[in-house]
Amino acid sequence: MAPLIKATGLRKTFGPITAVDGISLTVNKGEVLGFLGPNGAGKSTTMKMITGFLEPDSGSASIFGADVLTAPKAAKSKLGYLPEGAPAYGDMTPTAFLSFVAEIRGFDASDAKARVTAAISRAGLGSVVNQRIETLSKGFKRRVGVAQAILHDPPVLIMDEPTDGLDPNQKHHVRELIREMAPHKAIIVSTHILEEVEAVCTRAVIINKGRIVADGTAEDLLRRARNHGAISIRVPEADAARISKLLSTVAEIAGVETVEKANGHIRLRALPKTAASPAAAVGDLIRRESLSVEEVYVERGKLDDVFREITMSAQA
């Protein structure tokens, strides 16, 4: 099956500034792509070009097989888009705004009413449907934007910071909605909240200075963390030197470092030599040498660390 979202060699400059520098990507049905990058990396500009709201200097983009520049109506009929800032008409209520969107989309009165009702329910807007949008909190404004994006049940969704400004309960609601829709759509979610990638995304792309610097599943990216798969061991301070020396003899361990000291204990980190975890070998060592160990667990890398390492090294 052809990808529902395809971008090839997208490039955009603003005067002397190159915002996007040759980005290519595809998203298939059933994929939720997390689109990550530091501020100013080119995320929003890329999404505006993919959706056809900004013309690239070079390159192309298509939605559901329709080129966004040469066949914009066909492309946008298959697209739900939540732009940066979730713009809406502030003097309208959510009901009036969504009814307006449904009318523009070409739905007849009965179908439009049903779709507006469904979008309000799915976005959790029931308590504010009769308030002017300009009076709503940032979180509710964002949810109005989500509602307009999903109103016509498009096969492609592109959302710029969909949970920005939402409280934890609202974030959970929107993430559950994305997970519910995911099997039937191709979705791009731009976010600076890295936990969101693990929560809802099947794949992540990190861009920096307008270029893709990483592409893979959340687990693929986590494996790039220096401490991913390392063994963390909390031991009495008096035994730390001996245990550290013994750990260094394990073939699967590349090195041992002291992480912290507190209350008469030291936490050691045994770094793996390869992708394979040294957990079994460390367990055998502890039993064989009857080592005094207070706590032991396998560490999991943090996306924050991977993100920082990738984007900082790309700036070097």
C-alpha positions as CSV (number, residue, x, y, z in Angstrom):
1,M,0.0,0.0,0.0
2,A,1.3,3.5,-0.9
3,P,2.0,5.8,2.0
4,L,-0.8,8.1,3.0
5,I,1.7,11.0,3.6
6,K,4.7,11.5,1.5
7,A,7.3,14.3,1.4
8,T,10.2,14.4,-0.9
9,G,13.1,16.8,-0.7
10,L,11.2,19.6,1.0
11,R,13.2,22.8,1.2
12,K,12.2,26.3,2.4
13,T,14.2,29.5,3.0
14,F,13.2,32.8,4.5
15,G,15.8,35.3,3.2
16,P,19.2,34.1,4.4
17,I,17.6,31.6,6.8
18,T,17.2,28.0,5.7
19,A,14.3,26.7,7.7
20,V,13.9,23.3,6.0
21,D,16.8,21.7,4.1
22,G,15.7,18.7,2.1
23,I,13.4,16.7,4.3
24,S,11.9,13.5,3.0
25,L,9.6,11.2,4.9
26,T,6.6,8.8,4.5
27,V,3.8,7.8,6.9
28,N,1.7,4.7,6.3
29,K,-1.8,3.9,7.5
30,G,-1.6,2.8,11.1
31,E,1.5,4.9,11.9
32,V,1.6,7.7,14.4
33,L,4.8,9.7,13.6
34,G,6.2,11.8,16.4
35,F,7.9,14.9,14.8
36,L,10.5,16.3,17.2
37,G,13.1,19.0,17.2
38,P,14.3,22.0,19.2
39,N,12.6,25.3,18.8
40,G,13.4,26.7,15.4
41,A,14.3,23.3,13.9
42,G,11.8,23.6,11.1
43,K,8.9,21.4,12.4
44,S,6.0,23.8,11.9
45,T,7.4,24.9,8.5
46,T,7.7,21.3,7.3
47,M,4.1,20.6,8.4
48,K,2.8,23.7,6.7
49,M,4.5,22.5,3.4
50,I,3.2,18.9,3.8
51,T,-0.4,20.2,4.3
52,G,-0.1,22.7,1.4
53,F,-0.4,25.8,3.5
54,L,3.1,26.9,2.5
55,E,4.7,26.4,-0.9
56,P,8.2,24.9,-0.7
57,D,11.1,26.4,-2.6
58,S,11.7,22.8,-3.9
59,G,10.5,19.3,-3.3
60,S,6.9,17.9,-3.1
61,A,4.3,16.5,-0.8
62,S,1.2,14.4,-1.2
63,I,-1.7,13.4,0.9
64,F,-3.5,10.1,0.0
65,G,-1.7,10.2,-3.3
66,A,-2.8,13.7,-4.2
67,D,-0.1,16.4,-4.6
68,V,-0.8,19.2,-2.2
69,L,0.1,21.9,-4.7
70,T,-1.2,20.6,-8.0
71,A,-4.3,18.9,-6.6
72,P,-5.0,20.9,-3.3
73,K,-8.7,20.2,-3.0
74,A,-8.3,16.4,-3.4
75,A,-5.4,16.4,-0.9
76,K,-7.1,18.6,1.7
77,S,-10.3,16.6,1.5
78,K,-8.4,13.7,3.0
79,L,-6.6,15.8,5.6
80,G,-7.3,17.0,9.1
81,Y,-4.9,19.7,10.2
82,L,-4.4,21.3,13.6
83,P,-2.1,24.3,12.9
84,E,0.3,25.9,15.4
85,G,-1.7,27.9,17.9
86,A,-5.0,26.2,17.0
87,P,-6.5,29.3,15.3
88,A,-10.3,29.8,15.3
89,Y,-12.8,32.6,15.2
90,G,-12.8,33.9,18.7
91,D,-16.3,35.5,18.6
92,M,-17.9,32.1,17.7
93,T,-18.9,29.3,20.1
94,P,-17.4,25.9,19.5
95,T,-20.7,24.7,18.1
96,A,-21.0,27.6,15.7
97,F,-17.3,27.3,14.6
98,L,-17.6,23.5,14.0
99,S,-20.9,24.0,12.2
100,F,-19.1,26.6,10.0
101,V,-16.3,24.1,9.3
102,A,-18.8,21.4,8.4
103,E,-20.6,23.7,6.0
104,I,-17.3,24.6,4.3
105,R,-16.5,20.9,4.0
106,G,-19.7,20.5,2.1
107,F,-21.9,18.4,4.4
108,D,-25.6,18.8,4.3
109,A,-27.5,20.0,7.4
110,S,-28.3,16.7,9.0
111,D,-24.9,15.2,8.3
112,A,-23.2,18.4,9.5
113,K,-25.1,18.3,12.8
114,A,-24.2,14.7,13.5
115,R,-20.6,15.3,12.7
116,V,-20.4,18.4,14.9
117,T,-22.0,16.5,17.8
118,A,-19.6,13.6,17.4
119,A,-16.5,15.9,17.2
120,I,-17.6,17.8,20.3
121,S,-18.0,14.5,22.2
122,R,-14.7,13.0,21.0
123,A,-12.8,16.2,21.8
124,G,-14.4,16.6,25.3
125,L,-16.0,20.0,24.6
126,G,-19.4,19.4,26.1
127,S,-19.0,21.8,29.0
128,V,-18.1,24.8,26.9
129,V,-20.1,24.4,23.7
130,N,-22.0,27.7,24.2
131,Q,-19.0,29.9,25.3
132,R,-17.2,32.2,23.0
133,I,-13.9,30.7,21.9
134,E,-12.0,33.8,22.9
135,T,-13.1,33.2,26.5
136,L,-11.9,29.6,26.6
137,S,-8.7,28.5,28.3
138,K,-5.7,27.6,26.1
139,G,-6.4,23.9,26.7
140,F,-10.0,24.2,25.5
141,K,-9.0,26.3,22.5
142,R,-6.6,23.5,21.6
143,R,-9.4,20.9,21.9
144,V,-11.6,23.0,19.6
145,G,-8.8,22.8,17.1
146,V,-8.6,19.0,17.5
147,A,-12.4,18.8,17.0
148,Q,-12.3,20.7,13.7
149,A,-9.4,18.5,12.5
150,I,-11.3,15.2,13.1
151,L,-14.8,16.5,12.2
152,H,-14.8,15.0,8.6
153,D,-13.0,11.7,9.8
154,P,-10.1,12.2,7.4
155,P,-7.6,9.3,6.7
156,V,-4.7,11.7,7.4
157,L,-4.2,13.8,10.5
158,I,-1.4,16.3,11.0
159,M,-1.4,18.0,14.4
160,D,1.0,20.6,15.6
161,E,1.4,20.4,19.4
162,P,-2.1,18.8,20.1
163,T,-1.7,18.7,23.8
164,D,0.0,22.1,24.3
165,G,-1.7,23.9,27.2
166,L,-3.8,20.9,28.3
167,D,-3.9,19.7,31.9
168,P,-2.9,16.1,32.7
169,N,-6.5,14.8,32.4
170,Q,-7.0,16.6,29.1
171,K,-3.7,15.3,27.8
172,H,-4.7,11.8,28.7
173,H,-8.0,12.3,26.8
174,V,-6.4,13.5,23.6
175,R,-3.8,10.8,23.7
176,E,-6.5,8.2,24.1
177,L,-8.3,9.7,21.1
178,I,-5.1,9.5,19.0
179,R,-4.6,5.9,20.0
180,E,-8.2,5.1,19.1
181,M,-7.9,6.7,15.7
182,A,-4.4,5.4,14.9
183,P,-5.2,2.0,13.3
184,H,-7.3,3.7,10.6
185,K,-5.2,6.7,9.8
186,A,-1.7,8.1,9.1
187,I,-0.9,10.7,11.8
188,I,1.9,13.1,12.3
189,V,2.1,14.7,15.8
190,S,4.6,17.5,16.3
191,T,5.5,17.8,20.0
192,H,8.1,18.9,22.4
193,I,6.8,16.6,25.1
194,L,9.0,13.6,24.8
195,E,6.8,11.4,27.0
196,E,4.1,11.8,24.3
197,V,6.3,9.9,21.8
198,E,6.4,6.8,24.1
199,A,2.7,7.3,24.9
200,V,1.2,7.4,21.4
201,C,3.8,7.3,18.6
202,T,4.8,4.2,16.7
203,R,7.8,6.0,15.2
204,A,9.7,9.2,15.8
205,V,11.6,11.6,13.5
206,I,14.0,14.2,15.1
207,I,15.0,17.2,13.0
208,N,17.5,19.9,13.7
209,K,18.5,22.9,11.6
210,G,15.9,21.8,9.0
211,R,17.3,18.3,8.5
212,I,16.4,14.8,9.8
213,V,18.9,13.6,12.3
214,A,17.2,10.5,13.6
215,D,14.3,8.2,12.5
216,G,13.1,5.2,14.3
217,T,10.7,3.7,16.9
218,A,10.9,5.1,20.5
219,E,12.7,1.9,21.4
220,D,15.2,2.4,18.6
221,L,16.0,5.9,19.9
222,L,16.2,4.8,23.5
223,R,18.9,2.3,22.6
224,R,21.0,5.2,21.6
225,A,21.1,6.4,25.2
226,R,24.5,5.8,26.8
227,N,23.0,4.2,29.8
228,H,20.3,2.1,28.1
229,G,20.6,-1.5,29.3
230,A,23.1,-0.6,32.0
231,I,22.9,-2.3,35.4
232,S,22.3,0.0,38.4
233,I,23.6,-1.4,41.7
234,R,23.2,0.1,45.1
235,V,25.8,-1.2,47.6
236,P,27.2,-0.3,51.0
237,E,30.0,2.3,50.7
238,A,32.5,0.1,52.4
239,D,32.1,-2.6,49.7
240,A,31.8,-0.3,46.7
241,A,35.5,-0.4,45.6
242,R,35.6,-4.2,45.7
243,I,32.3,-4.7,44.0
244,S,33.2,-2.2,41.3
245,K,36.5,-4.0,40.6
246,L,34.6,-7.4,40.4
247,L,32.1,-5.9,38.0
248,S,34.9,-4.7,35.7
249,T,36.0,-8.3,35.2
250,V,32.6,-9.3,33.6
251,A,33.1,-9.7,29.9
252,E,29.8,-8.1,28.9
253,I,30.6,-4.9,30.9
254,A,32.5,-2.0,29.2
255,G,33.0,0.0,32.4
256,V,31.8,0.9,35.8
257,E,31.0,4.3,37.1
258,T,29.9,5.8,40.4
259,V,26.5,7.6,40.0
260,E,25.7,8.9,43.5
261,K,26.6,8.6,47.2
262,A,24.0,8.9,49.9
263,N,23.4,7.6,53.4
264,G,26.4,5.3,53.5
265,H,25.6,3.8,50.1
266,I,26.9,4.1,46.6
267,R,25.1,3.5,43.4
268,L,27.2,2.0,40.7
269,R,26.4,1.8,37.0
270,A,27.8,-1.1,35.0
271,L,27.7,0.0,31.3
272,P,27.1,-2.8,28.7
273,K,29.7,-3.5,26.1
274,T,27.2,-4.4,23.4
275,A,23.4,-4.1,22.8
276,A,22.9,-7.3,24.9
277,S,22.2,-6.7,28.6
278,P,24.8,-8.0,31.0
279,A,22.1,-8.6,33.6
280,A,22.4,-12.4,33.7
281,A,26.2,-12.2,34.1
282,V,25.9,-9.6,36.8
283,G,23.4,-11.7,38.6
284,D,25.7,-14.7,38.4
285,L,28.5,-12.6,39.9
286,I,26.4,-11.4,42.8
287,R,25.4,-15.0,43.7
288,R,28.9,-16.5,43.2
289,E,30.7,-13.8,45.3
290,S,27.8,-13.4,47.8
291,L,28.0,-9.6,47.2
292,S,26.2,-7.3,49.6
293,V,23.8,-5.6,47.2
294,E,20.9,-3.4,48.4
295,E,19.2,-2.9,45.0
296,V,19.8,-3.9,41.4
297,Y,17.9,-3.1,38.2
298,V,18.4,-2.6,34.5
299,E,18.3,1.0,33.4
300,R,16.2,2.2,30.5
301,G,17.4,5.2,28.5
302,K,15.6,8.5,28.6
303,L,14.3,10.1,25.4
304,D,15.3,13.5,26.9
305,D,19.0,12.3,27.0
306,V,18.8,10.9,23.5
307,F,17.2,14.1,22.1
308,R,19.7,16.3,23.8
309,E,22.7,14.2,22.6
310,I,21.4,14.0,19.0
311,T,20.5,17.7,18.6
312,M,23.5,19.0,20.5
313,S,25.9,16.9,18.4
314,A,24.2,18.0,15.2
315,Q,24.9,21.6,16.3
316,A,28.6,20.9,16.8
